[in-house]
Amino acid sequence: MHKINILLLTCLLVGIPLKAQDYPFIRTDANKLHYDSTSATMQTFLQKMYRLRTTAQGNVSIMHIGGSHVQAGTFPHRVRTQLLGAYPTLIHGRGLLFPYSAAAKCNNPSDYKVHCAEKVILTRNVYKQPEYPLGLCGIAVTAHDVPTSIQILSNESTIDYGVSRIVVLGHTSDGIVPTIGYGLGESTPPSYIDSANHRYVYNLRQEVDSIDIRIPCREGQQFTLTGVMLDSRHPGITYHSIGVNGAAVPDYLRCNLTSDLRLIRPDLVIFGIGINDAHASDFDSVAFKNNYLRLCDSIRNVNPQCAFIFITNNDCYRKTGRRSYSVNRNGLQVQEVCYRLAQLTGGAVWDQFEIMGGLKSMEKWQKAGLAQKDKVHFTRTGYQLLGDLLYQALCHEIDNYKPVLDNEPQPKRHTVQPTSNGDKPLPRGLRRKPKAKRVSITPTPSTDHATPATSTNDNTSSRDRFPYISD
């Protein structure tokens, strides 16, 4: 057996935490956030975190959004547990989530279980023409014809969220009003209904960790559930994770984002979208960048001070035959685009591609038991390791933040900037040493990012998507 595999097995058996230093192919020196220190958005987020840590007042909302890497849950939940574990008195709520496994063959994060005995209709943003409305979660289930119960059961043993406020997001034209079941048969109607934003708000008399969403449909009636917010009265940090298997950037653009963004009002968005965009051989990096800017615009329209972290794609391969694969070099282009996006939006980059070891590093991760045979997804241990690395990079910035005094000059505030006919040099914090044989983006004229960008890649075919493969 390979030496690293023996190390992995030993660590799992005796419960020793895995460290990136145990894997020589991982570039731990690259594990940091790259951003321009003169940009104000990251400084605004870090300042808000500093105030929360020092005064225990207020709330910080973090949103991690992506495709199957996020829907699977292990990666974002590892960051969540590490962050909340570092600040155990600052746990606000579980945040926005979706009961994925209410529908058949739809995988759920492991920190909560979902049970639904009735059949529901699944809708995802990867469909060419979604039949039912979609919100920020990018996915929906529609109950129909019979009373439907969707139970969300906590499977978390390390974090006590103290849920006492629940917001059910959903659409109906039949006047259906869900109720919430909890405790010993307790059931409560909404405290109020926000019809304009399709929200049903429930203020519970006690803190709970599991709920039952009861949807009283009758024959001919429908109710489409688009998300659930598990909230509390405590000040602190909320880490929302939003993912849809196979989702690309244009898929989120076809969703109604504004209402749900106003609900969670993120202070920091961690973008992990791009692995599906870059899967096609005719990947259009200019359209990819412009679509990303549109997505950033929709968030900044809700919170102009929201900070962004762009995660570069992981190294991956395309399947070319029954047992043959070829490396996907589009990851290099996505890497370059992420640095340009950070420059245009005043955001940061977490260079996952570089940290992994660069091009063809996925083979080493697979041999070490950290990645799956499809050479796209990671094993549970691999996702946990990535979560630890991202947390360490984020925590380094939080711990080393020094508040700006009132009489000191303030950083230049950034807004989302449209692309131009040529890319300007990157600021110092976003520069990297050039590498040989790197595929660069050729600057080309582009339209304003407020208009939809088109590409020769339809990006909606199932062959261009990575389904989640469990480990």
C-alpha positions, 0 to 999 in steps of 0.5 A: 500500500502507498505510504500516504494511504497508510498515513490516511488510514492510521489517522482515520482509525485513531482520530488524529486530525489530518494536516496539509503538511502530511501531503508533500504535493500540497503547496501550503505556502500558497494557502492565503487570501490574495487581495488588494489591501487598498480595497475597502470591501474585505476591510469592511468585513474584517472590521465587522468581525472585529467588532463582533469578536470584541463586543459580542454584538451584532451579526455577521452573515457569510454565504458560500455558494457553488455546485456539487462541492457545496451541495455535498456539504462536507467542504462548507460545513468544515469551514463552518464548524471550524469558524464557530468552534473558534468563536463558540459564544458567537453562534447565531443560526444554521442559516439558509438551507434546503431539504435536498433529499426530500426528493428522490436521488438528491443528496443532502449535507450530513449535518442534517437529515431530511424525511419526506414520505410523500412524492414531490416535484424537483426543480433545479436551476440547471434545467433549461426551462425550470417549470417552478419558481426558484430563489437563491438556493437554486433548487425547489420541491413542489408538494401537490395534491396531498398533505405533505410533511418535510422533516428537517432533523439535526444531525449535528453534535458539536454545534447548538444553533438554538433555532427559535425563528424559522422562515419558510420560503415558498410560492403558491397560488392556492392560498396554502399556508404551511405550519411548523411542527416541533417538540411533542406534537407542537404545531404553530402557524406563521407569526406573519406572512410576507406575501410580497417576498414569499416568506412565512415567518415563525417565532417559536416559544422555545429553541429547537434543533429539528422541525416538521414543515407541514404543507396542507395541500389538497387535490389540485393544489400546489406549494413550491418550497424554495428554501428554509432559514433557521435563525436564532435570537443570539448575536453571532456568525451565520455560515450559509451554504448554497449548492446545486449539483452541476450548477454553473454561473448562468444557472444562478442568474436565472433565479430570483435572487434579490428577495432571498439576498435581502433576507440573509444580507451577506457580509461575505460571499465565498464563490465556488462556481466554475467547475461546470462552466469550464468543463466544455472544450469551447469554454469562453473565459470572457463570457464566464467573467461577464456572467460572474460580474452580473452575479456580483452586481446582484449581490452588491445591489443588496449590500454594496459593502459585501466582500467577495472571495473567489475560489479557483477551480480545483484541478480536474480531468475529463473522461475520454474513454471507459478508463481514460482521462485527460487533464482539463486545462481550462482550470488555468483560464478560470484561475486567471479570471478569478484574479481579474474578478478580484481586481474588478470587484475589490475582492479576494482570491483563494487559489485552490488550484495552486494550493492543490499543486497545480496542473495534474495534481488531482492524480496525486490527491486521488492516490492519497485517498483525498479525491474520487475516481472521477478525478473531479470530486474529493473524498470526505477526507479531501473535502475536510482538508480543503475546509481546514485550509480555507478556514486557516486562510480566512482566520489568518486575516481575521486574527491579524486585522487591525482596526482603522482609527477615525483619523487614519486615511480610509481604504479606497472603496470598490464597486463592481467594475465593467470589463474594458478593452485591456486588463490593467496590471493586477494590484500588488496583493493579487500578483503571483510569480509567472509560471512556464506554459501558463494559458493566458486570457487574451483581452478582447472587447466586451460589452457592459456586464449589465447585459447578458453575455453569450457563449458558444457553450450552451452550458445547459447540457447534462453532458457538461455537468458533474453529478455528485458522486458520494464517497 
